[in-house]
Amino acid sequence: MPREPGSTRICLLGPPIEHRESILTAVRTFASEVTWLPDLGTYLRSHGKRRSGARRFIDMTHGIGNTSYLDLLKSEIERVKPSLVIAYWGTLPLSEIRTLRCSYPDIKIALVMLCYPLGLSTGEILRQHLALRSVTRFIDAIVCPTNDMVVYLQQRVLGKNPPHLHVVQPCWPKGMLASERPLPAMEAPNLIFAGRTDMQSKNFQKGDDVRASLQEILDAGLHLYHASSSTAFAPHPKRHAFTPLGVTGLINGMAAYDASLIMYNLDACRRRERFDLTVPDRLISSVAAGVPIAISREGYSASKSYLRRYGAMIEFSDWNDLYRKLADRGRVRAAKQQAWENRLYYTAENSGAEYEALAGTIL
């Protein structure tokens, strides 16, 4: 039976991150009602508690056992009566998905991956594959950031009879895009690196340790801007450390630089799928800022797919090659103009049609 226009009620389930606002913005373009529920991890943290790894495994294989969270979940589901629940991100909401499907078998469930796999070793990746496979039968659709992840899931993870696989490029809401173009930071070749620089951060991983590469960039003659941190960096006349900024501050200022550098320490990671399949938040923010993207010629397949319409991508083979390209000031000016104009294609509002198509497919 076809859905009546505007009759789709959607409930989002996940943590209160920027991606929540993006998905909310996208689905509000067509849904009659949109609500949000925290995932169990967010709920526990709001009450000063944490879930152990063992408890998470039990919840994922048998359903959530936390009665207070179950009361919240069920009361909201029964109040809203959603036709579609959109859970995010990756393997984090798998226990919630199992619980929902067992309690409400008629509700359709879509899982927005964003980042997959998270693991950087063979063992970690295999565990994540097994976890995803264990709940696949409860999922009606999986939303991937690019077709690169779709192909990977089809060939390496899901096996026979997979759920519907759908592509929606992750973008920030239009209101988060840079609205005023900042003046150039300088005329000499320069970069901004918006990645992690604080090795004491709880989120710091092996792939984030790019200290050696940052030094090589400086030695190649490029001016380099990055956030200051508790990690000690060797003094250099072309190093410019700034006070760490939030997402909004970065977006509003990054277009002042020649390019935003997307880089991880791939040599430190035994498995690199994460970097080939995921569109990192720092890239989404760089595009929202309207700044050209500097990215290695090798790897980062999903990021390059994401930038296909953006166009302002500067690929390089080594740091000297990147210096030569940024020293071509005419080329840099053209790339900056292209980035500023094309950032407008990358908004959550524009993703609404893809989410509506998803709803039309599975409802």
C-alpha positions in Angstrom: 0.0 0.0 0.0 1.6 3.4 -1.0 2.4 5.9 1.7 0.4 9.0 1.9 2.5 12.2 1.3 3.9 13.5 4.5 2.9 10.4 6.5 6.4 9.2 7.3 7.2 9.4 11.0 10.9 8.9 11.7 12.8 8.4 14.9 16.6 8.9 15.0 18.6 6.8 17.5 22.2 7.6 18.4 24.6 10.1 20.1 24.1 13.9 20.1 26.8 14.6 17.5 26.9 16.8 14.4 25.7 13.9 12.3 22.4 13.9 14.3 21.7 17.4 13.2 22.6 16.5 9.6 20.2 13.5 9.5 17.5 15.5 11.3 17.8 18.3 8.7 17.7 15.8 5.8 14.7 13.8 6.9 12.7 16.9 7.9 12.5 17.8 4.2 9.9 15.1 3.8 8.9 13.4 7.1 5.7 14.4 8.9 7.3 14.0 12.3 11.0 13.5 13.4 12.1 12.6 16.9 15.4 11.6 18.5 16.3 9.0 21.1 19.7 8.6 22.7 21.5 5.3 22.2 22.3 3.3 25.4 25.8 4.6 25.7 24.7 8.2 25.6 21.9 7.5 28.1 24.4 5.9 30.6 26.9 8.7 30.3 24.1 11.2 31.0 23.6 9.3 34.3 27.3 9.1 35.1 27.6 5.4 34.2 29.4 3.3 31.6 28.8 0.0 29.9 31.5 -2.6 30.0 32.7 -4.5 26.9 31.2 -7.7 28.3 27.8 -6.1 29.0 27.8 -4.6 25.5 28.5 -8.0 24.0 25.6 -9.5 26.0 23.3 -6.7 24.9 24.2 -7.2 21.3 23.6 -10.9 21.3 20.6 -11.1 23.6 19.1 -7.6 23.6 19.4 -4.7 26.0 18.9 -5.6 29.7 19.0 -2.1 31.2 15.4 -1.7 32.4 15.4 2.1 32.8 16.7 2.6 29.2 14.2 0.1 27.9 11.4 2.0 29.6 12.6 5.2 27.9 12.9 3.5 24.5 9.5 1.8 24.6 7.6 4.8 25.9 9.0 7.0 23.1 8.4 4.4 20.4 4.9 3.8 21.5 4.2 7.6 21.7 5.6 8.4 18.3 4.7 5.1 16.5 7.5 5.7 13.9 7.4 3.9 10.6 11.2 4.1 10.3 14.0 4.2 12.9 17.3 5.5 11.6 20.2 4.3 13.9 23.7 5.7 13.7 26.7 5.1 13.5 28.7 2.1 12.5 28.4 -0.9 14.9 27.6 1.2 17.9 23.8 0.8 17.9 23.6 -2.9 17.1 22.2 -3.9 20.5 19.5 -1.2 20.2 18.7 -2.5 16.7 18.3 -6.1 18.0 16.1 -4.9 20.9 13.9 -2.7 18.7 13.3 -5.4 16.1 12.4 -8.1 18.7 10.0 -5.7 20.5 8.5 -4.0 17.4 8.9 -6.3 14.4 6.8 -4.0 12.1 9.1 -1.0 12.4 11.6 -0.6 9.6 15.2 0.0 10.7 18.0 1.7 8.8 21.6 1.8 10.0 23.7 4.8 9.0 27.3 3.5 8.9 29.3 6.8 8.5 32.6 5.0 9.6 33.3 1.3 9.0 35.3 -0.6 9.9 36.7 1.2 12.9 39.4 -1.4 13.6 43.0 -0.9 12.5 44.0 -4.6 13.0 42.8 -7.9 11.5 41.4 -9.1 14.8 39.4 -5.9 15.4 38.0 -5.8 11.9 36.9 -9.5 12.0 35.1 -8.8 15.3 33.3 -5.9 13.8 32.3 -8.0 10.7 31.0 -10.7 13.0 29.0 -8.2 15.1 27.4 -6.6 12.0 26.5 -10.0 10.5 24.9 -11.1 13.8 22.2 -8.4 13.5 21.9 -8.1 9.7 18.6 -9.9 9.7 17.2 -7.2 11.9 18.2 -4.4 9.6 16.1 -3.3 6.6 18.7 -0.9 5.0 22.3 0.2 5.5 23.2 3.7 4.5 26.8 4.2 3.3 28.7 7.5 2.6 29.9 6.4 -0.8 29.7 3.4 -3.1 33.2 2.3 -2.0 31.7 1.1 1.3 28.7 -0.5 -0.5 31.0 -2.7 -2.6 33.1 -3.6 0.5 30.1 -4.7 2.5 28.8 -6.7 -0.4 32.0 -8.5 -1.1 33.6 -8.8 2.4 30.9 -8.6 5.1 27.2 -9.3 4.4 27.1 -12.5 2.4 23.8 -13.7 0.9 20.5 -11.8 1.2 21.9 -8.6 2.5 19.7 -5.7 3.6 19.1 -2.9 1.1 22.3 -0.8 0.6 21.8 2.9 0.0 24.3 5.8 -0.5 23.8 9.2 1.1 26.8 11.5 1.2 27.3 12.9 4.7 27.0 16.7 4.8 26.5 19.4 7.4 23.3 21.5 7.4 23.4 24.6 5.2 23.4 26.8 8.3 26.8 25.4 9.2 28.5 26.3 5.9 30.9 29.2 5.9 28.9 32.3 4.9 31.6 34.9 4.5 34.9 34.2 2.7 37.9 35.0 4.9 40.9 36.9 3.6 43.9 34.8 2.5 46.1 33.9 5.4 49.2 34.7 3.4 50.5 34.6 -0.2 53.2 32.0 0.4 52.2 28.3 -0.1 50.4 27.1 3.0 48.2 24.4 4.5 45.8 23.9 7.4 45.7 20.5 9.1 42.5 20.0 11.0 43.3 16.6 12.4 44.2 15.5 15.9 47.5 16.7 17.3 47.1 16.0 21.0 48.4 12.5 21.7 46.9 12.6 25.2 43.4 12.8 23.8 41.3 9.7 24.7 40.3 9.5 21.0 43.9 9.5 19.7 44.7 6.4 17.7 47.8 5.1 15.8 46.6 6.6 12.5 46.5 10.1 14.2 50.2 10.2 15.0 51.4 12.4 12.0 54.2 14.2 13.8 56.9 13.0 11.4 54.8 14.0 8.4 54.1 17.5 9.8 57.8 18.0 10.2 58.5 16.9 6.6 55.9 19.3 5.4 57.7 22.2 7.1 61.0 21.0 5.8 59.6 21.0 2.2 59.0 24.8 2.6 55.2 24.9 3.3 53.7 27.1 6.0 51.6 24.8 8.2 48.7 25.7 10.5 47.4 23.2 13.1 45.9 23.2 16.5 48.2 23.6 19.5 48.2 20.8 22.1 49.9 19.3 25.1 52.1 17.3 22.6 55.5 19.0 22.1 56.3 20.0 18.5 59.7 21.2 17.4 59.8 24.9 16.9 59.9 26.0 13.2 59.5 29.4 11.6 56.8 28.1 9.3 54.8 26.3 11.9 51.7 28.2 13.1 49.8 26.7 16.0 46.4 28.1 16.8 44.1 27.5 19.8 41.9 24.5 19.2 38.6 25.4 17.5 35.2 23.7 17.4 33.6 22.6 14.2 32.0 26.0 13.6 35.2 27.9 14.1 37.1 25.7 11.8 34.5 25.9 9.0 34.4 29.7 9.2 38.1 30.1 9.0 39.5 27.3 6.8 38.9 29.1 3.4 41.7 31.5 4.4 44.3 28.8 3.6 45.5 27.3 0.3 44.2 23.8 1.2 43.0 21.6 4.0 45.3 18.5 4.3 43.6 15.2 4.8 46.2 12.8 6.1 46.6 9.9 8.5 49.6 7.8 9.5 48.8 4.8 7.3 52.2 3.2 8.0 51.3 2.8 11.7 48.1 0.8 10.9 48.2 -2.9 10.0 44.8 -2.6 8.2 43.8 0.5 6.3 40.2 -0.2 5.2 38.9 2.5 7.5 40.7 5.2 5.6 39.7 3.9 2.2 36.0 3.5 3.1 35.1 6.4 5.4 34.6 10.0 4.7 36.2 11.7 7.8 34.4 14.5 9.6 37.4 16.8 9.0 36.8 16.4 5.2 33.1 17.2 5.6 34.0 20.3 7.5 36.6 21.3 5.0 34.1 21.1 2.2 31.6 23.1 4.2 34.3 25.7 4.6 34.9 25.9 0.9 38.6 25.2 1.0 40.6 23.1 -1.5 41.5 19.6 -0.3 45.1 18.4 -0.4 45.2 14.6 -0.4 47.8 11.9 -1.2 47.6 10.3 -4.7 47.7 6.9 -2.9 44.7 5.7 -0.9 41.7 7.5 0.6 39.3 6.1 -2.1 36.0 7.2 -0.3 37.3 10.7 0.3 38.1 11.1 -3.4 34.7 9.7 -4.4 33.1 12.2 -2.1 35.0 15.1 -3.7 34.0 14.2 -7.3 31.5 17.0 -7.6 33.5 19.4 -5.4 36.4 19.3 -7.8 38.9 21.4 -5.8 41.1 18.5 -4.9 44.9 18.7 -5.1 46.5 15.3 -5.3 50.2 14.9 -4.6 52.9 12.2 -4.7 55.1 13.7 -2.0 55.6 16.9 0.0 57.8 18.5 -2.6 55.2 17.8 -5.3 52.6 19.5 -3.1 54.8 22.5 -2.6 55.2 22.9 -6.3 51.4 22.7 -6.8 50.7 25.3 -4.1 53.5 27.5 -5.4 51.4 27.9 -8.6 49.4 30.8 -7.2 47.1 31.0 -10.3 46.2 27.4 -9.8 45.5 27.9 -6.1 43.3 30.9 -6.7 41.2 28.9 -9.2 40.9 26.0 -6.8 39.8 28.2 -4.0 37.1 29.8 -6.2 35.9 26.4 -7.3 35.8 25.1 -3.7 33.9 28.2 -2.4 31.3 27.8 -5.1 30.9 24.1 -5.0 30.5 23.9 -1.2 26.8 24.7 -1.8 26.2 21.3 -3.3 27.2 19.6 0.0 24.3 20.3 2.4 22.1 18.0 4.5 19.1 19.6 2.9 20.3 18.3 -0.5 20.5 14.8 1.1 16.8 14.8 1.9 15.9 13.4 -1.5 18.2 10.4 -0.9 16.7 9.7 2.5 13.2 10.0 1.0 14.1 7.5 -1.7 15.4 5.2 1.0 12.1 5.5 2.9 10.2 4.8 -0.3 12.2 1.7 -0.9 11.8 0.0 2.4 8.5 1.2 3.7 
